[in-house]
């Protein structure tokens, strides 16, 4: 068995694409429009060979936000430097909901409130300010 993708329904495709491509650095692997069903599918990945994908499903005409909850869980990505990654993401106006106080893990949320876990590659980095004394913000 091979893991293929996780699907997320998004209310605003442009905002979601901006977040996943420009904030997280994923790459669009394919896109398809389905006029008969009134939806668009966009697949994103890290660009590595055989990398699992995130499928963004955009239902045309969706006016209300989708309900959110922790039942979905989260998407997780390994990063080379948790502090540098969080600094870059924060500079783009994204809230770091769970800062990397431990040098190992942080959480942010997409425009559709999907939790994204960022994990330090290898061993945790030594604690570093301002992260080590930063409080959680909102839900993650």
N, CA, C and O atoms as CSV, one atom per row, in Angstrom:
chain,resi,resn,atom,element,x,y,z
A,1,UNK,N,N,0.844,-1.169,0.000
A,1,UNK,CA,C,0.000,0.000,0.000
A,1,UNK,C,C,0.892,1.236,0.000
A,1,UNK,O,O,1.947,1.254,0.633
A,2,UNK,N,N,0.454,2.271,-0.720
A,2,UNK,CA,C,1.226,3.509,-0.819
A,2,UNK,C,C,0.312,4.675,-0.489
A,2,UNK,O,O,-0.779,4.779,-1.050
A,3,UNK,N,N,0.740,5.564,0.421
A,3,UNK,CA,C,-0.027,6.757,0.754
A,3,UNK,C,C,0.041,7.722,-0.421
A,3,UNK,O,O,1.125,8.011,-0.928
A,4,UNK,N,N,-1.131,8.230,-0.862
A,4,UNK,CA,C,-1.178,9.104,-2.025
A,4,UNK,C,C,-1.369,10.563,-1.684
A,4,UNK,O,O,-0.556,11.401,-2.075
A,5,UNK,N,N,-2.451,10.890,-0.945
A,5,UNK,CA,C,-2.719,12.302,-0.657
A,5,UNK,C,C,-3.715,12.456,0.487
A,5,UNK,O,O,-4.395,11.510,0.886
A,6,UNK,N,N,-3.775,13.688,0.999
A,6,UNK,CA,C,-4.820,14.110,1.941
A,6,UNK,C,C,-5.613,15.191,1.241
A,6,UNK,O,O,-5.039,16.013,0.527
A,7,UNK,N,N,-6.923,15.207,1.430
A,7,UNK,CA,C,-7.786,16.184,0.779
A,7,UNK,C,C,-8.299,17.200,1.787
A,7,UNK,O,O,-8.701,16.859,2.899
A,8,UNK,N,N,-8.271,18.475,1.357
A,8,UNK,CA,C,-8.787,19.573,2.170
A,8,UNK,C,C,-9.764,20.360,1.306
A,8,UNK,O,O,-9.440,20.718,0.174
A,9,UNK,N,N,-10.949,20.630,1.828
A,9,UNK,CA,C,-11.881,21.514,1.130
A,9,UNK,C,C,-11.526,22.957,1.485
A,9,UNK,O,O,-11.332,23.287,2.654
A,10,UNK,N,N,-11.443,23.812,0.462
A,10,UNK,CA,C,-11.077,25.201,0.689
A,10,UNK,C,C,-12.173,26.119,0.163
A,10,UNK,O,O,-12.793,25.841,-0.863
A,11,UNK,N,N,-12.402,27.212,0.878
A,11,UNK,CA,C,-13.426,28.183,0.489
A,11,UNK,C,C,-12.902,29.162,-0.551
A,11,UNK,O,O,-13.636,29.535,-1.466
A,12,UNK,N,N,-11.653,29.584,-0.431
A,12,UNK,CA,C,-11.046,30.553,-1.339
A,12,UNK,C,C,-9.776,29.920,-1.912
A,12,UNK,O,O,-8.747,29.853,-1.240
A,13,UNK,N,N,-9.863,29.460,-3.153
A,13,UNK,CA,C,-8.747,28.740,-3.759
A,13,UNK,C,C,-7.497,29.604,-3.868
A,13,UNK,O,O,-6.392,29.113,-3.636
A,14,UNK,N,N,-7.646,30.877,-4.216
A,14,UNK,CA,C,-6.480,31.752,-4.342
A,14,UNK,C,C,-5.741,31.910,-3.015
A,14,UNK,O,O,-4.513,31.837,-2.974
A,15,UNK,N,N,-6.485,32.126,-1.935
A,15,UNK,CA,C,-5.848,32.249,-0.615
A,15,UNK,C,C,-5.155,30.952,-0.219
A,15,UNK,O,O,-4.038,30.967,0.300
A,16,UNK,N,N,-5.827,29.830,-0.469
A,16,UNK,CA,C,-5.248,28.532,-0.116
A,16,UNK,C,C,-3.972,28.279,-0.911
A,16,UNK,O,O,-2.973,27.825,-0.353
A,17,UNK,N,N,-3.998,28.570,-2.213
A,17,UNK,CA,C,-2.803,28.374,-3.035
A,17,UNK,C,C,-1.665,29.289,-2.589
A,17,UNK,O,O,-0.510,28.866,-2.540
A,18,UNK,N,N,-1.984,30.522,-2.269
A,18,UNK,CA,C,-0.950,31.435,-1.767
A,18,UNK,C,C,-0.296,30.847,-0.515
A,18,UNK,O,O,0.930,30.830,-0.398
A,19,UNK,N,N,-1.110,30.371,0.407
A,19,UNK,CA,C,-0.588,29.809,1.653
A,19,UNK,C,C,0.300,28.594,1.382
A,19,UNK,O,O,1.446,28.554,1.829
A,20,UNK,N,N,-0.215,27.614,0.659
A,20,UNK,CA,C,0.525,26.367,0.477
A,20,UNK,C,C,1.741,26.529,-0.435
A,20,UNK,O,O,2.736,25.828,-0.256
A,21,UNK,N,N,1.678,27.443,-1.410
A,21,UNK,CA,C,2.803,27.630,-2.325
A,21,UNK,C,C,3.789,28.671,-1.799
A,21,UNK,O,O,4.988,28.401,-1.734
A,22,UNK,N,N,3.306,29.858,-1.423
A,22,UNK,CA,C,4.210,30.943,-1.054
A,22,UNK,C,C,4.632,30.923,0.414
A,22,UNK,O,O,5.722,31.391,0.744
A,23,UNK,N,N,3.796,30.394,1.293
A,23,UNK,CA,C,4.178,30.317,2.713
A,23,UNK,C,C,4.901,29.005,3.003
A,23,UNK,O,O,5.979,29.008,3.598
A,24,UNK,N,N,4.310,27.879,2.584
A,24,UNK,CA,C,4.925,26.581,2.872
A,24,UNK,C,C,5.931,26.130,1.820
A,24,UNK,O,O,6.778,25.284,2.105
A,25,UNK,N,N,5.856,26.676,0.618
A,25,UNK,CA,C,6.819,26.313,-0.412
A,25,UNK,C,C,6.485,25.052,-1.191
A,25,UNK,O,O,7.362,24.475,-1.834
A,26,UNK,N,N,5.225,24.612,-1.146
A,26,UNK,CA,C,4.850,23.442,-1.936
A,26,UNK,C,C,4.746,23.827,-3.407
A,26,UNK,O,O,4.700,25.007,-3.756
A,27,UNK,N,N,4.708,22.813,-4.257
A,27,UNK,CA,C,4.624,23.029,-5.701
A,27,UNK,C,C,3.346,22.398,-6.239
A,27,UNK,O,O,2.953,21.308,-5.823
A,28,UNK,N,N,2.703,23.100,-7.170
A,28,UNK,CA,C,1.508,22.545,-7.812
A,28,UNK,C,C,1.956,21.430,-8.746
A,28,UNK,O,O,2.807,21.641,-9.611
A,29,UNK,N,N,1.381,20.237,-8.570
A,29,UNK,CA,C,1.744,19.107,-9.421
A,29,UNK,C,C,0.723,18.892,-10.529
A,29,UNK,O,O,1.072,18.432,-11.616
A,30,UNK,N,N,-0.545,19.226,-10.257
A,30,UNK,CA,C,-1.579,19.115,-11.283
A,30,UNK,C,C,-2.836,19.829,-10.830
A,30,UNK,O,O,-3.069,20.037,-9.640
A,31,UNK,N,N,-3.647,20.200,-11.826
A,31,UNK,CA,C,-4.885,20.921,-11.550
A,31,UNK,C,C,-5.926,20.464,-12.554
A,31,UNK,O,O,-5.615,20.279,-13.731
A,32,UNK,N,N,-7.164,20.278,-12.101
A,32,UNK,CA,C,-8.235,19.907,-13.028
A,32,UNK,C,C,-9.527,20.607,-12.646
A,32,UNK,O,O,-9.880,20.715,-11.471
A,33,UNK,N,N,-10.221,21.079,-13.670
A,33,UNK,CA,C,-11.528,21.732,-13.524
A,33,UNK,C,C,-12.594,20.705,-13.873
A,33,UNK,O,O,-12.434,19.935,-14.821
A,34,UNK,N,N,-13.685,20.691,-13.104
A,34,UNK,CA,C,-14.768,19.742,-13.339
A,34,UNK,C,C,-16.099,20.498,-13.395
A,34,UNK,O,O,-16.842,20.532,-12.414
A,35,UNK,N,N,-16.399,21.112,-14.572
A,35,UNK,CA,C,-17.622,21.912,-14.700
A,35,UNK,C,C,-18.899,21.118,-14.416
A,35,UNK,O,O,-19.867,21.661,-13.883
A,36,UNK,N,N,-18.898,19.831,-14.773
A,36,UNK,CA,C,-20.096,19.019,-14.542
A,36,UNK,C,C,-20.413,18.887,-13.058
A,36,UNK,O,O,-21.582,18.828,-12.677
A,37,UNK,N,N,-19.393,18.839,-12.227
A,37,UNK,CA,C,-19.589,18.740,-10.784
A,37,UNK,C,C,-19.395,20.060,-10.067
A,37,UNK,O,O,-19.607,20.152,-8.858
A,38,UNK,N,N,-18.992,21.081,-10.805
A,38,UNK,CA,C,-18.762,22.429,-10.276
A,38,UNK,C,C,-17.700,22.443,-9.174
A,38,UNK,O,O,-17.928,22.951,-8.076
A,39,UNK,N,N,-16.525,21.869,-9.498
A,39,UNK,CA,C,-15.428,21.905,-8.541
A,39,UNK,C,C,-14.088,21.902,-9.274
A,39,UNK,O,O,-14.001,21.534,-10.446
A,40,UNK,N,N,-13.051,22.319,-8.557
A,40,UNK,CA,C,-11.667,22.340,-9.043
A,40,UNK,C,C,-10.816,21.548,-8.060
A,40,UNK,O,O,-10.990,21.655,-6.846
A,41,UNK,N,N,-9.903,20.761,-8.588
A,41,UNK,CA,C,-8.946,20.026,-7.765
A,41,UNK,C,C,-7.544,20.527,-8.082
A,41,UNK,O,O,-7.175,20.654,-9.250
A,42,UNK,N,N,-6.765,20.812,-7.044
A,42,UNK,CA,C,-5.371,21.196,-7.211
A,42,UNK,C,C,-4.543,20.301,-6.284
A,42,UNK,O,O,-4.817,20.201,-5.088
A,43,UNK,N,N,-3.533,19.656,-6.859
A,43,UNK,CA,C,-2.657,18.791,-6.089
A,43,UNK,C,C,-1.311,19.488,-5.895
A,43,UNK,O,O,-0.768,20.085,-6.824
A,44,UNK,N,N,-0.787,19.402,-4.678
A,44,UNK,CA,C,0.473,20.055,-4.305
A,44,UNK,C,C,1.372,19.034,-3.623
A,44,UNK,O,O,0.896,18.103,-2.973
A,45,UNK,N,N,2.689,19.223,-3.782
A,45,UNK,CA,C,3.634,18.358,-3.064
A,45,UNK,C,C,4.925,19.129,-2.820
A,45,UNK,O,O,5.077,20.272,-3.252
A,46,UNK,N,N,5.841,18.486,-2.126
A,46,UNK,CA,C,7.147,19.100,-1.878
A,46,UNK,C,C,8.009,19.092,-3.131
A,46,UNK,O,O,9.029,19.779,-3.184
A,47,UNK,N,N,7.619,18.337,-4.121
A,47,UNK,CA,C,8.385,18.246,-5.356
A,47,UNK,C,C,9.352,17.076,-5.384
A,47,UNK,O,O,9.955,16.788,-6.417
A,48,UNK,N,N,9.501,16.400,-4.252
A,48,UNK,CA,C,10.366,15.220,-4.203
A,48,UNK,C,C,9.715,14.091,-4.996
A,48,UNK,O,O,8.487,14.017,-5.055
A,49,UNK,N,N,10.509,13.208,-5.607
A,49,UNK,CA,C,9.922,12.078,-6.338
A,49,UNK,C,C,9.032,11.228,-5.423
A,49,UNK,O,O,9.416,10.896,-4.301
A,50,UNK,N,N,7.873,10.893,-5.905
A,50,UNK,CA,C,6.904,10.052,-5.184
A,50,UNK,C,C,6.437,10.645,-3.853
A,50,UNK,O,O,5.964,9.908,-2.988
A,51,UNK,N,N,6.561,11.965,-3.672
A,51,UNK,CA,C,6.111,12.610,-2.430
A,51,UNK,C,C,4.589,12.551,-2.352
A,51,UNK,O,O,3.917,12.720,-3.369
A,52,UNK,N,N,4.033,12.314,-1.164
A,52,UNK,CA,C,2.585,12.384,-1.023
A,52,UNK,C,C,2.100,13.794,-1.342
A,52,UNK,O,O,2.861,14.757,-1.254
A,53,UNK,N,N,0.845,13.904,-1.708
A,53,UNK,CA,C,0.295,15.193,-2.110
A,53,UNK,C,C,-0.799,15.665,-1.166
A,53,UNK,O,O,-1.388,14.885,-0.417
A,54,UNK,N,N,-1.048,16.963,-1.225
A,54,UNK,CA,C,-2.212,17.579,-0.594
A,54,UNK,C,C,-3.150,17.937,-1.742
A,54,UNK,O,O,-2.754,18.619,-2.688
A,55,UNK,N,N,-4.377,17.480,-1.655
A,55,UNK,CA,C,-5.394,17.800,-2.657
A,55,UNK,C,C,-6.282,18.907,-2.107
A,55,UNK,O,O,-6.943,18.728,-1.085
A,56,UNK,N,N,-6.297,20.049,-2.782
A,56,UNK,CA,C,-7.207,21.127,-2.419
A,56,UNK,C,C,-8.451,20.976,-3.287
A,56,UNK,O,O,-8.361,20.958,-4.515
A,57,UNK,N,N,-9.605,20.868,-2.648
A,57,UNK,CA,C,-10.871,20.762,-3.371
A,57,UNK,C,C,-11.623,22.062,-3.204
A,57,UNK,O,O,-11.945,22.465,-2.086
A,58,UNK,N,N,-11.902,22.717,-4.316
A,58,UNK,CA,C,-12.630,23.979,-4.332
A,58,UNK,C,C,-13.981,23.752,-4.997
A,58,UNK,O,O,-14.063,23.548,-6.208
A,59,UNK,N,N,-15.043,23.789,-4.189
A,59,UNK,CA,C,-16.408,23.643,-4.702
A,59,UNK,C,C,-16.923,25.008,-5.112
A,59,UNK,O,O,-17.044,25.909,-4.282
A,60,UNK,N,N,-17.226,25.162,-6.397
A,60,UNK,CA,C,-17.664,26.439,-6.933
A,60,UNK,C,C,-18.941,26.893,-6.232
A,60,UNK,O,O,-19.856,26.100,-6.010
A,61,UNK,N,N,-18.989,28.148,-5.895
A,61,UNK,CA,C,-20.194,28.718,-5.293
A,61,UNK,C,C,-20.324,28.490,-3.794
A,61,UNK,O,O,-21.342,28.852,-3.204
A,62,UNK,N,N,-19.321,27.901,-3.172
A,62,UNK,CA,C,-19.366,27.684,-1.718
A,62,UNK,C,C,-19.264,29.038,-1.024
A,62,UNK,O,O,-18.233,29.705,-1.115
A,63,UNK,N,N,-20.312,29.442,-0.341
A,63,UNK,CA,C,-20.340,30.760,0.306
A,63,UNK,C,C,-19.945,30.701,1.779
A,63,UNK,O,O,-19.250,31.584,2.282
A,64,UNK,N,N,-20.390,29.666,2.452
A,64,UNK,CA,C,-20.139,29.542,3.892
A,64,UNK,C,C,-18.823,28.816,4.139
A,64,UNK,O,O,-18.457,27.909,3.392
A,65,UNK,N,N,-18.115,29.216,5.188
A,65,UNK,CA,C,-16.895,28.467,5.534
A,65,UNK,C,C,-17.253,27.032,5.918
A,65,UNK,O,O,-18.330,26.764,6.450
A,66,UNK,N,N,-16.345,26.136,5.643
A,66,UNK,CA,C,-16.549,24.751,6.066
A,66,UNK,C,C,-16.375,24.677,7.575
A,66,UNK,O,O,-15.589,25.424,8.158
A,67,UNK,N,N,-17.104,23.780,8.194
A,67,UNK,CA,C,-16.922,23.603,9.625
A,67,UNK,C,C,-15.530,23.012,9.841
A,67,UNK,O,O,-15.033,22.236,9.025
A,68,UNK,N,N,-14.929,23.390,10.934
A,68,UNK,CA,C,-13.593,22.872,11.226
A,68,UNK,C,C,-13.617,22.187,12.570
A,68,UNK,O,O,-14.492,22.434,13.401
A,69,UNK,N,N,-12.690,21.363,12.760
A,69,UNK,CA,C,-12.572,20.654,14.024
A,69,UNK,C,C,-11.277,19.905,14.047
A,69,UNK,O,O,-10.603,19.769,13.026
A,70,UNK,N,N,-10.939,19.435,15.170
A,70,UNK,CA,C,-9.674,18.724,15.304
A,70,UNK,C,C,-9.787,17.286,14.827
A,70,UNK,O,O,-8.808,16.540,14.861
A,71,UNK,N,N,-11.002,16.882,14.372
A,71,UNK,CA,C,-11.159,15.509,13.910
A,71,UNK,C,C,-10.310,15.221,12.673
A,71,UNK,O,O,-9.923,14.073,12.455
A,72,UNK,N,N,-10.010,16.243,11.851
A,72,UNK,CA,C,-9.136,16.022,10.696
A,72,UNK,C,C,-7.717,15.757,11.170
A,72,UNK,O,O,-7.010,14.944,10.575
A,73,UNK,N,N,-7.300,16.411,12.204
A,73,UNK,CA,C,-5.920,16.294,12.668
A,73,UNK,C,C,-5.091,17.390,12.048
A,73,UNK,O,O,-5.405,18.569,12.214
A,74,UNK,N,N,-4.032,17.029,11.333
A,74,UNK,CA,C,-3.162,18.045,10.762
A,74,UNK,C,C,-2.320,17.456,9.643
A,74,UNK,O,O,-2.240,16.238,9.482
A,75,UNK,N,N,-1.693,18.339,8.872
A,75,UNK,CA,C,-0.671,17.959,7.916
A,75,UNK,C,C,0.661,18.235,8.592
A,75,UNK,O,O,0.769,19.187,9.364
A,76,UNK,N,N,1.674,17.428,8.322
A,76,UNK,CA,C,2.977,17.621,8.949
A,76,UNK,C,C,4.074,17.666,7.889
A,76,UNK,O,O,4.086,16.876,6.946
A,77,UNK,N,N,5.000,18.618,8.071
A,77,UNK,CA,C,6.134,18.773,7.168
A,77,UNK,C,C,7.420,18.881,7.975
A,77,UNK,O,O,7.472,19.581,8.986
A,78,UNK,N,N,8.452,18.184,7.524
A,78,UNK,CA,C,9.784,18.271,8.125
A,78,UNK,C,C,10.499,19.469,7.523
A,78,UNK,O,O,10.427,19.699,6.316
A,79,UNK,N,N,11.198,20.241,8.371
A,79,UNK,CA,C,11.937,21.420,7.906
A,79,UNK,C,C,13.392,21.327,8.364
A,79,UNK,O,O,13.703,20.695,9.373
A,80,UNK,N,N,14.275,21.974,7.596
A,80,UNK,CA,C,15.707,21.933,7.926
A,80,UNK,C,C,16.052,22.756,9.156
A,80,UNK,O,O,16.933,22.376,9.927
A,81,UNK,N,N,15.360,23.894,9.352
A,81,UNK,CA,C,15.623,24.770,10.500
A,81,UNK,C,C,14.292,25.352,10.963
A,81,UNK,O,O,13.742,26.248,10.321
A,82,UNK,N,N,13.785,24.849,12.063
A,82,UNK,CA,C,12.465,25.253,12.562
A,82,UNK,C,C,12.394,26.748,12.851
A,82,UNK,O,O,11.363,27.373,12.600
A,83,UNK,N,N,13.457,27.325,13.368
A,83,UNK,CA,C,13.442,28.753,13.711
A,83,UNK,C,C,13.419,29.631,12.449
A,83,UNK,O,O,12.636,30.577,12.360
A,84,UNK,N,N,14.270,29.314,11.495
A,84,UNK,CA,C,14.296,30.078,10.241
A,84,UNK,C,C,12.967,29.955,9.513
A,84,UNK,O,O,12.457,30.939,8.976
A,85,UNK,N,N,12.408,28.758,9.492
A,85,UNK,CA,C,11.121,28.531,8.831
A,85,UNK,C,C,10.025,29.355,9.494
A,85,UNK,O,O,9.237,30.007,8.809
A,86,UNK,N,N,9.971,29.330,10.818
A,86,UNK,CA,C,8.936,30.086,11.538
A,86,UNK,C,C,9.119,31.594,11.361
A,86,UNK,O,O,8.137,32.325,11.235
A,87,UNK,N,N,10.365,32.060,11.351
A,87,UNK,CA,C,10.614,33.490,11.118
A,87,UNK,C,C,10.091,33.908,9.749
A,87,UNK,O,O,9.447,34.948,9.617
A,88,UNK,N,N,10.369,33.092,8.725
A,88,UNK,CA,C,9.907,33.399,7.365
A,88,UNK,C,C,8.381,33.410,7.308
A,88,UNK,O,O,7.782,34.332,6.754
A,89,UNK,N,N,7.762,32.393,7.877
A,89,UNK,CA,C,6.300,32.287,7.857
A,89,UNK,C,C,5.672,33.458,8.598
A,89,UNK,O,O,4.700,34.042,8.121
A,90,UNK,N,N,6.214,33.804,9.754
A,90,UNK,CA,C,5.692,34.922,10.536
A,90,UNK,C,C,5.850,36.241,9.767
A,90,UNK,O,O,4.972,37.102,9.835
A,91,UNK,N,N,6.953,36.404,9.041
A,91,UNK,CA,C,7.171,37.632,8.269
A,91,UNK,C,C,6.161,37.775,7.136
A,91,UNK,O,O,5.960,38.872,6.616
A,92,UNK,N,N,5.526,36.667,6.753
A,92,UNK,CA,C,4.503,36.684,5.716
A,92,UNK,C,C,3.106,36.928,6.290
A,92,UNK,O,O,2.107,36.845,5.576
A,93,UNK,N,N,3.052,37.229,7.594
A,93,UNK,CA,C,1.783,37.571,8.227
A,93,UNK,C,C,0.993,36.403,8.781
A,93,UNK,O,O,-0.174,36.558,9.141
A,94,UNK,N,N,1.616,35.231,8.856
A,94,UNK,CA,C,0.940,34.046,9.385
A,94,UNK,C,C,1.252,33.921,10.875
A,94,UNK,O,O,2.406,34.048,11.284
A,95,UNK,N,N,0.226,33.673,11.680
A,95,UNK,CA,C,0.389,33.508,13.123
A,95,UNK,C,C,1.013,32.144,13.410
A,95,UNK,O,O,0.587,31.127,12.864
A,96,UNK,N,N,2.015,32.139,14.264
A,96,UNK,CA,C,2.591,30.879,14.742
A,96,UNK,C,C,1.772,30.507,15.975
A,96,UNK,O,O,2.003,31.039,17.061
A,97,UNK,N,N,0.816,29.593,15.806
A,97,UNK,CA,C,-0.113,29.259,16.886
A,97,UNK,C,C,0.570,28.520,18.037
A,97,UNK,O,O,0.278,28.772,19.206
A,98,UNK,N,N,1.464,27.624,17.704
A,98,UNK,CA,C,2.237,26.908,18.719
A,98,UNK,C,C,3.705,27.119,18.341
A,98,UNK,O,O,4.219,26.433,17.458
A,99,UNK,N,N,4.385,28.068,19.005
A,99,UNK,CA,C,5.772,28.367,18.661
A,99,UNK,C,C,6.706,27.186,18.940
A,99,UNK,O,O,6.374,26.312,19.741
A,100,UNK,N,N,7.871,27.157,18.284
A,100,UNK,CA,C,8.820,26.062,18.479
A,100,UNK,C,C,9.668,26.238,19.741
A,100,UNK,O,O,10.896,26.305,19.674
A,101,UNK,N,N,9.004,26.309,20.871
A,101,UNK,CA,C,9.710,26.525,22.142
A,101,UNK,C,C,10.755,25.446,22.411
A,101,UNK,O,O,11.798,25.711,23.008
A,102,UNK,N,N,10.463,24.238,21.968
A,102,UNK,CA,C,11.341,23.105,22.229
A,102,UNK,C,C,12.375,22.886,21.128
A,102,UNK,O,O,13.149,21.932,21.191
A,103,UNK,N,N,12.398,23.767,20.111
A,103,UNK,CA,C,13.330,23.604,19.005
A,103,UNK,C,C,12.995,22.444,18.100
A,103,UNK,O,O,13.808,22.043,17.268
A,104,UNK,N,N,11.793,21.900,18.257
A,104,UNK,CA,C,11.416,20.689,17.533
A,104,UNK,C,C,10.119,20.815,16.755
A,104,UNK,O,O,10.021,20.288,15.646
A,105,UNK,N,N,9.102,21.509,17.310
A,105,UNK,CA,C,7.768,21.454,16.733
A,105,UNK,C,C,7.079,22.807,16.815
A,105,UNK,O,O,7.205,23.528,17.804
A,106,UNK,N,N,6.344,23.140,15.751
A,106,UNK,CA,C,5.510,24.340,15.722
A,106,UNK,C,C,4.234,24.014,14.958
A,106,UNK,O,O,4.192,23.062,14.178
A,107,UNK,N,N,3.191,24.814,15.190
A,107,UNK,CA,C,1.938,24.669,14.450
A,107,UNK,C,C,1.496,26.022,13.930
A,107,UNK,O,O,1.623,27.042,14.608
A,108,UNK,N,N,0.971,26.011,12.704
A,108,UNK,CA,C,0.320,27.165,12.096
A,108,UNK,C,C,-1.004,26.667,11.524
A,108,UNK,O,O,-1.292,25.471,11.564
A,109,UNK,N,N,-1.816,27.595,10.988
A,109,UNK,CA,C,-3.080,27.184,10.369
A,109,UNK,C,C,-3.219,27.823,8.999
A,109,UNK,O,O,-2.794,28.956,8.775
A,110,UNK,N,N,-3.820,27.074,8.093
A,110,UNK,CA,C,-4.075,27.572,6.739
A,110,UNK,C,C,-5.240,28.561,6.784
A,110,UNK,O,O,-5.894,28.689,7.819
A,111,UNK,N,N,-5.512,29.265,5.672
A,111,UNK,CA,C,-6.662,30.174,5.652
A,111,UNK,C,C,-7.992,29.463,5.952
A,111,UNK,O,O,-8.953,30.102,6.382
A,112,UNK,N,N,-8.045,28.147,5.725
A,112,UNK,CA,C,-9.254,27.377,6.023
A,112,UNK,C,C,-9.169,26.676,7.374
A,112,UNK,O,O,-9.932,25.751,7.653
A,113,UNK,N,N,-8.233,27.125,8.212
A,113,UNK,CA,C,-8.061,26.663,9.596
A,113,UNK,C,C,-7.601,25.211,9.713
A,113,UNK,O,O,-7.881,24.548,10.711
A,114,UNK,N,N,-6.898,24.721,8.698
A,114,UNK,CA,C,-6.300,23.394,8.774
A,114,UNK,C,C,-4.980,23.533,9.533
A,114,UNK,O,O,-4.159,24.388,9.202
A,115,UNK,N,N,-4.778,22.701,10.542
A,115,UNK,CA,C,-3.538,22.742,11.314
A,115,UNK,C,C,-2.393,22.143,10.505
A,115,UNK,O,O,-2.526,21.085,9.891
A,116,UNK,N,N,-1.266,22.848,10.521
A,116,UNK,CA,C,-0.050,22.409,9.839
A,116,UNK,C,C,1.044,22.296,10.889
A,116,UNK,O,O,1.382,23.278,11.551
A,117,UNK,N,N,1.594,21.098,11.041
A,117,UNK,CA,C,2.679,20.875,11.987
A,117,UNK,C,C,4.006,20.979,11.249
A,117,UNK,O,O,4.180,20.397,10.178
A,118,UNK,N,N,4.938,21.723,11.829
A,118,UNK,CA,C,6.287,21.845,11.291
A,118,UNK,C,C,7.217,21.135,12.269
A,118,UNK,O,O,7.224,21.449,13.459
A,119,UNK,N,N,7.998,20.187,11.776
A,119,UNK,CA,C,8.883,19.399,12.630
A,119,UNK,C,C,10.336,19.579,12.206
A,119,UNK,O,O,10.661,19.503,11.021
A,120,UNK,N,N,11.199,19.818,13.180
A,120,UNK,CA,C,12.632,19.973,12.932
A,120,UNK,C,C,13.209,18.658,12.444
A,120,UNK,O,O,12.978,17.610,13.048
A,121,UNK,N,N,13.960,18.710,11.352
A,121,UNK,CA,C,14.639,17.534,10.833
A,121,UNK,C,C,15.738,17.133,11.816
A,121,UNK,O,O,16.498,17.979,12.287
A,122,UNK,N,N,15.814,15.866,12.116
A,122,UNK,CA,C,16.844,15.369,13.031
A,122,UNK,C,C,16.541,15.739,14.477
A,122,UNK,O,O,15.385,15.747,14.901
A,123,UNK,N,N,17.578,16.038,15.214
A,123,UNK,CA,C,17.432,16.365,16.634
A,123,UNK,C,C,16.901,17.787,16.800
A,123,UNK,O,O,17.115,18.636,15.935
A,124,UNK,N,N,16.202,18.048,17.922
A,124,UNK,CA,C,15.714,19.426,18.183
A,124,UNK,C,C,16.876,20.409,18.256
A,124,UNK,O,O,17.982,20.063,18.672
A,125,UNK,N,N,16.599,21.640,17.844
A,125,UNK,CA,C,17.590,22.715,17.975
A,125,UNK,C,C,17.580,23.218,19.416
A,125,UNK,O,O,16.572,23.069,20.107
A,126,UNK,N,N,18.679,23.811,19.883
A,126,UNK,CA,C,18.694,24.367,21.244
A,126,UNK,C,C,17.633,25.466,21.368
A,126,UNK,O,O,17.376,26.181,20.399
A,127,UNK,N,N,17.011,25.612,22.552
A,127,UNK,CA,C,16.015,26.671,22.735
A,127,UNK,C,C,16.580,28.030,22.339
A,127,UNK,O,O,17.758,28.313,22.553
A,128,UNK,N,N,15.715,28.871,21.755
A,128,UNK,CA,C,16.146,30.171,21.238
A,128,UNK,C,C,15.011,31.169,21.398
A,128,UNK,O,O,13.847,30.850,21.156
A,129,UNK,N,N,15.362,32.380,21.808
A,129,UNK,CA,C,14.386,33.467,21.900
A,129,UNK,C,C,14.151,34.046,20.510
A,129,UNK,O,O,15.058,33.996,19.679
A,130,UNK,N,N,12.992,34.582,20.229
A,130,UNK,CA,C,11.879,34.811,21.142
A,130,UNK,C,C,11.004,33.585,21.334
A,130,UNK,O,O,10.060,33.608,22.124
A,131,UNK,N,N,11.319,32.496,20.602
A,131,UNK,CA,C,10.458,31.317,20.563
A,131,UNK,C,C,10.313,30.625,21.912
A,131,UNK,O,O,9.215,30.192,22.262
A,132,UNK,N,N,11.392,30.512,22.672
A,132,UNK,CA,C,11.334,29.712,23.906
A,132,UNK,C,C,10.410,30.304,24.960
A,132,UNK,O,O,9.930,29.571,25.825
A,133,UNK,N,N,10.140,31.628,24.916
A,133,UNK,CA,C,9.232,32.204,25.906
A,133,UNK,C,C,7.900,32.657,25.310
A,133,UNK,O,O,7.100,33.297,25.992
A,134,UNK,N,N,7.659,32.327,24.036
A,134,UNK,CA,C,6.442,32.737,23.361
A,134,UNK,C,C,5.280,31.814,23.740
A,134,UNK,O,O,5.445,30.596,23.806
A,135,UNK,N,N,4.121,32.396,23.985
A,135,UNK,CA,C,2.924,31.621,24.338
A,135,UNK,C,C,2.201,31.125,23.094
A,135,UNK,O,O,2.409,31.635,21.994
A,136,UNK,N,N,1.351,30.124,23.285
A,136,UNK,CA,C,0.466,29.664,22.218
A,136,UNK,C,C,-0.540,30.752,21.889
A,136,UNK,O,O,-0.889,31.568,22.743
A,137,UNK,N,N,-1.006,30.759,20.641
A,137,UNK,CA,C,-2.018,31.712,20.205
A,137,UNK,C,C,-3.144,30.943,19.527
A,137,UNK,O,O,-2.910,30.218,18.560
A,138,UNK,N,N,-4.350,31.098,20.028
A,138,UNK,CA,C,-5.506,30.440,19.403
A,138,UNK,C,C,-5.430,28.940,19.477
A,138,UNK,O,O,-4.788,28.373,20.362
A,139,UNK,N,N,-6.096,28.300,18.532
A,139,UNK,CA,C,-6.113,26.837,18.463
A,139,UNK,C,C,-5.118,26.366,17.419
A,139,UNK,O,O,-4.764,27.100,16.497
A,140,UNK,N,N,-4.679,25.146,17.579
A,140,UNK,CA,C,-3.791,24.555,16.593
A,140,UNK,C,C,-4.008,23.069,16.570
A,140,UNK,O,O,-3.355,22.361,15.802
